[in-house]
Amino acid sequence: MATPTCKPILLIDQADFCIAQCQHCQRIGLTFNNLLLGFKQEEFIALCKTIETVDFEQCCTLMTNGQPYLIVNTGHPDIQFSLSKIDFGRFRTGLIQALRRMNLHQLLKIQSN
């Protein structure tokens, strides 16, 4: 639930994929399919930079259904999620776009001060 001081800016808003950043506390909320994650700004930036460099083919794992999936660690030892190649492509592209928009919003904020 949003607090009265929470002023989120949408960075990505697509079907089943939304990333928003609170302009007050700078926390980032990410929903992707049925996944809901929250990040400090520096954690989100680190995730974006990591995912941007991942080569799906080299890092994927065959699951019990015989399909390749990328297992993504969340920073919590008991929580990971898996992405198919298609979902990984969407996730990666969205993270990169969100990071660029976040940087643009910060630059515009600096320019307006």
PEHU-V175891 format. One record per backbone hydrogen bond with DSSP energy under -0.5 kcal/mol. NH is the residue of the N-H (numbers start at 0). CO is the residue of the C=O. If there is no record, write none. Layout:
# PEHU-V175891
nh->NH co->CO
nh->NH co->CO
This chain:
# PEHU-V175891
nh->5 co->2
nh->8 co->20
nh->10 co->18
nh->11 co->18
nh->13 co->16
nh->16 co->13
nh->17 co->30
nh->18 co->11
nh->19 co->28
nh->20 co->8
nh->21 co->26
nh->22 co->6
nh->25 co->21
nh->27 co->38
nh->28 co->19
nh->29 co->36
nh->30 co->17
nh->31 co->34
nh->32 co->15
nh->34 co->31
nh->36 co->29
nh->38 co->27
nh->43 co->39
nh->44 co->40
nh->45 co->41
nh->46 co->42
nh->47 co->43
nh->48 co->44
nh->49 co->45
nh->50 co->46
nh->51 co->47
nh->52 co->48
nh->52 co->49
nh->53 co->49
nh->53 co->50
nh->55 co->53
nh->57 co->54
nh->58 co->54
nh->59 co->55
nh->60 co->68
nh->62 co->66
nh->65 co->62
nh->68 co->60
nh->69 co->82
nh->70 co->68
nh->71 co->69
nh->71 co->80
nh->72 co->70
nh->73 co->75
nh->73 co->78
nh->76 co->74
nh->78 co->75
nh->79 co->77
nh->80 co->71
nh->82 co->69
nh->84 co->67
nh->87 co->83
nh->88 co->84
nh->89 co->85
nh->90 co->86
nh->91 co->87
nh->92 co->88
nh->93 co->89
nh->94 co->90
nh->95 co->91
nh->96 co->92
nh->97 co->93
nh->98 co->94
nh->99 co->95
nh->100 co->96
nh->101 co->97
nh->102 co->98
nh->103 co->99
nh->104 co->100
nh->105 co->101
nh->106 co->102
nh->107 co->103
nh->108 co->104
nh->109 co->105
nh->110 co->106
nh->111 co->107
nh->112 co->108
nh->112 co->109
